[in-house]
Amino acid sequence: MSKKSKQVVRGASELVEATEALRAVLLRYNKVTTDLISRIERGDPMVEAIQGVKGATVRPVVTEAMEVFEAARHRARVAMLALALEQGATQSEVGRALGISRQLAARLAAEVEDT
């Protein structure tokens, strides 16, 4: 397996891990949101309802998990693009295959060239 192939496998594996972590965080967030709805339906004041579900601590956890996921997805895309270009594909072909715009494919290709 080539170096770029190994990078794709590593990047895709990291993406799977980030996806699983984000999923777990979103499931907890879903539970918190469901609890918040119940409190609102009971007539709890909004601030008390948010405090009751610890809303201030939940938001940054979700944001961080999404940022980790987006970074992993970006690295995986760059690795896939690098391998595909090495194999003779065009930026446009890779963009279509990944479902991304030509502009994004060009930006990713510029990153490939920088590394």
N, C-alpha and C positions, 0 to 999 in steps of 0.2 A: 504494500500500500504506500502511495506517495506521501510526502510531507503534507501537501495540501489536502489530500484525502483524510489524513489523520486529524488535521485541523478542523475539517468539516465534522468529523465524528465527534471530536471533543466539543466543538461548539454546539452541535445538536444535542449532545448529552447534557451540557450545561443548561441549554434551553429547556429540556425536559425537566430537570431539577427545579429551575426557576418557575416553570409552569405549575408543577406540583405544589411548590411553596405558595405561589399566588393563589392557587385554588383553595388551599387550606385557609389562608387569610380571608379570602372572599366568603368561604363558608361560615367562618366566625363572624364576619361583618354582616352576613345575611341574618344570622341569629340575633345579633345586636339590633339590627334594624327591625326585625320582627318583634323583639321585646319593646323597642321604642314605640312601634305602632300600637301595641297592647296598652302601653302606658298612656298614650294620647287618647285612645278610645275610652279608657277608664276616666279620663278627665284630668289627668295629672297636668300641672302647669308645664309648659314646654321646657323651661330651663331645668326644672326638677327631673323631667323625663330624660333629658339628655344626660344630666349628671347621674341619674340612676343606672343608665346603661354604660357609664364611663365613656361617653362619646368623645371626650377630649383625648383619650388615650388610644382610641381605635383608629382615628383618621390618619395619624402619622404612620402607623403600622401598615395600613393599606397603601398609602403613598409610597413608602419604601419598597414594599413588595412589587408594586407596579414598576417602579424605577429599575429594580433588579431584573425583572422580566424583560423590560424594554432594552436594557443594556445587553442581556444575553441574546435576545432576538437579533439585535444589531450585529453583534459579533458573529452569530451564526450566518446571517445574511452575507456579511463581508467574506467569510470563509467559503461559503457556497459560490459566491460570485467569482472569487479568486480561482477556485478549482475549475469552474465552468469556462472561464476565460482561458485558462491554461489548456483546457481540452478543446479549444477552438470555437466556443460559442461566442455570440456577440452580446453586448450589453443589453440590447433590445430583447434578444431571445431569453436571456436570464431574467430580465425584468418581467416579461410576460409569464414565464414559468413560475416566478415567485409572486406574481400578482401585484407588482409595484410599478410605479411610473418610470418612464425613461429617465426623468430627471433624478429620481432617487437612485436608480441603477447607475447613472453617471457619477453621482456623489460617492456611492459605495466603491465604484471602480477607481475613483481618485484616491480613496483610502487604501485600496489594494496597492496602487502604484507607490504610495508613500511608505508602505511597509516593506 
